[in-house]
Amino acid sequence: MAALSQGRMTPERTGSTRTVLVDANVKIFEGALVVLAAGYAKPGATATGLVAIGRAEEMADNTGGAQGALTLRVRPGIFRFDNSAAADAITAAEIGSDCYVVDDHTVAKTSATNTRSVAGKVFDVDALGVWVEFK
């Protein structure tokens, strides 16, 4: 493709939300940690190969539907999720480090011997949970 020979209006997106296709036979609740598996949205779960993309902005019930039959709005940003327990609990020492998906509302300090996917970066930790940054 040749270089521009005149100015053009290049499209822009703000990145405040994205719309993704929902995987077959899943239900994603509003506020859930959302991951992509092979390009389709699922609720967060302990598994490898998932890409965490943010928080569900609405519910999507595709429990009887085909892959991609529904769409879901997902917001990247910084959101508080539940902290794991015992040795996998995240502390202030993990701020700035990766955290890992346990389920659609919980994150952990470790990958549990490479059985969990990265959720995002630990932004902060408080008494109510872990603030996770999604890009």
N, C-alpha and C positions, 0 to 999 in steps of 0.2 A: 504494500500500500504506500502510496506517495505521501510525502510530508504536506502539511497544510500550505495552501497558497493564499489564504485569507482567513480572517477571524471566523470563529463559529461559536454557537451557544452550546456548551458542553453540559449535558444533564447532570443534576446534583441530587443526592439523597441525604437527608439529615442523619439517618441511622438511629432515629428514636424508636422505631419498631421495624420488624420485618415480618413478612407473611410467608409461612412455610407450609408444605403439604404434610398431612398427618398420616402416619403409618396405619396399616390395616389392623383392625381389632384391638385398638387401644382407646383408653379414655384419659384425657389430660385435664386436670382440674385447674381452674384459675389460681394463679399464684405458685404453681408447681415449677420446679426446676426442669427445664426442657433440654433434651439432647436430640441430636440427629444421628440416625443410623442409616447409612447408605442414602443420605439426603432426605429422609423422612423423619418427622418429629415424633418423639416418644417421651413419656415421663421418665425422669432420671431413674436409673437402676444400677445395681452392681453388675458391671459387664465391661469388657474391653472394647476398644474401637469406637466408642461413642464420642461425639463432639458436643460439649455443653455450650448452649448459645444464649441462655438467659431465662427470664421468668415469663410464664404464660399469662397473657393479658385477658384471657377468656377461657371458658371451658370448651373442649372439643370432644364429643363422644362419637367415636368412629368404631365402636365395638362390633357392629355388624357390617361395617363398610369395607370397601376395597381400599388398597393403598392409594393415597392421594385423593380420595373422595371428598375430604374436607380440608380446609385451610385453618391455620391458627396464627394469631398475632402474638409475637414474642418480642419482649423488650430486653435489649442488652443494658447493662448498667451495674449498679452495686446494690445487692439485696441481701437481707438477713435470712439465713436458713438455720435449721437446727444443727447443733453440734453433736458429733458422735460421742461415744462414751469410753470410759476406762483409758487404756493406753492409746486409743485413737482420737481422743478428745483434742481439739485444737486450742492452743493457748496463744497468748500475745507473742511468744517466741516464734510463731509461725507466720506472723504478719509479713506479707511480701512473698510468701512461698505458695506453691501450688497446693490446692486441697482437692479431694477426690469425692466423686459421686457415690453415695451409699444408696439413696432412693430419691424420690421426687421432692423431698423436703429436708434431707440430711446430708451433711458433708463430713469427711474424716481427714485426719492428718496424713494417713498413708494409703498406698495403693493396695494394701492387704496382699502383698506378694504378687503384684501385677494382675490383680483381678478387677480393679476399678479404673475407670477413666478419669482424667483430670476434669474438675468442675470449673476451676478458675483460680484466681489469686486471692489469698486471704487479705482483705482490706483492713479489717478490724475484728475484734472479738469482744463481746460483752456478756453480761449475765444471761441474756436471752438467746444468744446464738452467735453465729459466725457471719460476718459481712463479706460476701464473695463478689469479686469484680469479674463481670463477663464482658467481653469485647465483641 
